[in-house]
Amino acid sequence: MSNVEVEFYWRPGCGFCAALERPLSKSGFTVRAINIWEDPAAAARVREVANGNETVPTVIVGSTAMVNPSFAEVEAAVKAASAG
């Protein structure tokens, strides 16, 4: 669908992460799921965009970072990045 990568930052036991992962997995988007508990650099990246917190899900599409976005917000960011 798109050559834009969706960086999906998550952690085990996060219900909001699971809720977002379901439509992402069916979307056809290129999704790179990153467990922040297993990747200290990923946790630091999340803190950079989430005001120092490790709030997940955090999604980065191109230069757009979103903390706890809806699937519609992710979809809009992918479309915008694909058009750009």
Secondary structure, DSSP 8 states (H G I E B T S, - for coil): --S-EEEEEE-TT-HHHHHHHHHHHHS--EEEEEETTT-HHHHHHHHHHTTT---SSEEEETTEEEES--HHHHHHHHHHHHH-
